[in-house]
Amino acid sequence: MTAYNPSIPHTTAWQRIVQTIAEAAQRVTEAAARARRQRKLMRELEELDDHMLRDIGVHRTEIGSVVAELIGAAPATRRKVLQSATRLAA
């Protein structure tokens, strides 16, 4: 009969498996949080009337791309608009 030896390589293999699972769970959680934030921002901007959108420099057809910039899914190209929209979302 063999005594337990924590330095056996299969122990680290299990640790890597657990770490990989934990990292995957974290990525899923972060993706879900980003998706919730995206839906919230989309809903808030879509609820604004055209006059308010015009005041912040956004056309209704641009809402999707503005939100993508706000959540970091696209490069920020509308600095002034992003600042205004961020204040609205806060």
Summary of the structure (lengths in Angstrom):
residues: 90
radius of gyration: 22.5
end to end distance: 63.6
largest distance: 79.6
contacts: 198
relative contact order: 0.11
helix: 74%
strand: 0%
